[in-house]
Amino acid sequence: MTDGDVEQLIAAARQIDREQLGDLLQMYRNYLTILASTQLSERLRRRVSPSDVVQEAMLAAHRDFEKFRGCSEREFLSWLRQVLIRTIHHLVDTHLRAQRRDIRREVSIEQMGAALDQSAVQLGGFLADPGPSPSAPVRRREAAVEMANRLSQLSPDYRDVIVMRTLQGLSFDEVATRMERSAGAVRMLWLRAIEKFKQVYEAE
């Protein structure tokens, strides 16, 4: 899938081709799920899952697609993040109404989107062999999308520990608390997760 392919899908979807629009949105389910998983507080997670949030966001994107004015993948991703922001705003308002004043702190999707992009570059550079450019395998597509697709191939524990350490920047102690494991166990899990991610990265 190249940038040109994505632009053709966007153009086709704009011609009121709902099947094409559905295919287009499905391409970014992993990307939105990773973003949503980094933004849901522990309180909100007890009520909704990242997959629930993404499903709501994709329904909203499908309904409001005519409002999208761009044509490139980068523009489409920016628009999808805005849809995700509104979706999480609504969920926070619905489930955590008493903490409404914390919405801005709870929802920083644009910042997390930038962090995801940067993390893709960092992980690519960390895992790549010292020969070809680490960015070569993802040059044709948005790096964050490729990273999310690769993360989706990992087990939930591996994916979660990479998301918390890399995207959220949590310490091993903080990750251990969230995962209800010892810090030592989380460090070992992190190493195994990186090794598995490396295998996925090299396979592609």
N, C-alpha and C positions, 0 to 999 in steps of 0.2 A: 504494500500500500504506500503510494507516494503522495506528496502534497497535491499534485494534479488530480489524483484519484479522489482525494477528499473533496476538493473543490467541485469536481463533477457530481459527487453525491449530494453536496449542498445545493448545487444548481438544480439537480433532478428533484430533490425534496421540495425546493421552492416552487416547482411546477405542480404543487398540490398532489404529489405522489406520496401518499401516506406510507406505503410499503417501503419506499426508499428512505423516508424519514425515520421509520422504525429501525431499519438497518443501520442508519447513520448514528442514531442515539445509542444503539447497542455497542458500537465500537468504543464508546467512552464510559461504559458501565464500570469497568475496573478503576478507571481514573477517578470517577466521582465517588466510588466506594472508599478508596484510599483517603481522599480528602475528607469525606464525611466521618470516617473512623478517627481521624485526628482531631475533629472538632467537637465531638459529642462528649460532654462531661459525664462523670460517673453517675450523677443523678439522672441525666437524660437517658443514658444507656439502659437504666433499669426499666425504662418505659418504651423506648424504641431502639431498634438496631440500625447500624449503618445501611444495611440493605433496605430497610423500611424507608429510610430517608431518601435513598437514591431512587427507589421506586416512585415515591411522591414527586421527586424532582424531575424524573423522566416524563411522568405524566404531564407535569406543568410545562416542560419544554415542548412536548408534543402539541399541547393545546395552544401555546403562545409562540410557536415557531415563526409565524408571520411577522412578529415584532423584531426578529433578528435581521439586521441590515448588512452584515458582513458577508464575505465570500471565502475567506481563508480559514485554515484549521486554527490558527492562533486566535483569530477573532471569534471563532465558534467556541473555543475553550473558555475564553473570557466571558462570553455570554452564558455558557453553562454554569460557570462558577457563580455568576450573579443569580441564576435560577436557584442554585443550591443554597446561596445565602438567604434568599427569600423563603425557601422551604424550611430551613432550620430556624429562622426567625419565627415562622408560624408555629413550628413544633415547640419551641421554647415558650412562646406565648401561651400555647395550649396546655402544656404539661408542667411548666414551671412559672406560672403567672406571678407568683409571689416574688420570684427572683428576676422580674422583668428588667430591673436596673442593671443586671449582669449580662444582658444580651450582647452588648458590644464586646465584652471580655470573652464571652463564650464563642462568638462567631467572628472569626478573622480569616475567612476563606481565601481572600485575595493574598494575604500574607502567607498563608499555608500553601497556596498555589505556587508562589514564588519559591518557597522553601522546597516544595516538591521538585521543581525544575532544577534548583541548585543541587538537591540531593541526588538527582539522576546523574548529574555531571560528576559529583563527588564519588558516588558508588562506581560509576563507569571508570573513572580514573583509578580508583583503588583496586578494581578487579582486573583491569586490562593488563595484558602483557606489555612490556616496555617497547614494543615494536610499533605497530600501527597506532594511529590516533584513537584514544578511548572513545571519542565521539563518533567514529566512523559508522558503527552499526546503527546509530539512531539519527544520523544526520538528516535523513529524508523526512523524518517525522518529529513531532514535538517530543523531546526527551522524556518529559514527565509522563506522557501517555505510554511510551515504551516501558518505562520503569514500572508503572502500575500494572501493565500486562504481565510483566515478568514476576512481579510480586504475587500476582494472583495465582501463579503456578505453585507457590509454596504452601506448606501446611499452615493452618491458622496460627499456631504458636510461633513458627518461624516468621511469618508475615508480621505478626503483632510486635515481636521484639525488634524487628528492623524498623518498623514504623515509629515505635516509641523512642528508640535510640537515635535514629537518623533524622526523621522528620520533626519529631517533637523535642528532640534534644534532651530527653530525660536522663538522669544518672542511672547507673545500674541499681542503686538502692531504690530509686523511685519506681523503676520498672519492676523490681522485685515485689514491691508493695502492691502494685496494680495486678501483677500476675499471681500473687500469693505464693511466691517461691523465695528461696534464699538468694542473696546477691550472687553467691558463688554459682548457684544453679543457673541463674540468668546469664552470667558471663559465659558459661559453657553452652547454653542455648544460643546465645548471640554468635559464638564462633561456628557452631554447627549451621546456623541459619545463613551466615555469610558464605560458608563453604557450599551450601546447597544453591544459594543465589549465584555463586560463581559458576557452578555447573550449568545452570539455566542460561546464564549470560553467554558462556562459551559455546553452548549448543546452538544458539541462535546466531 
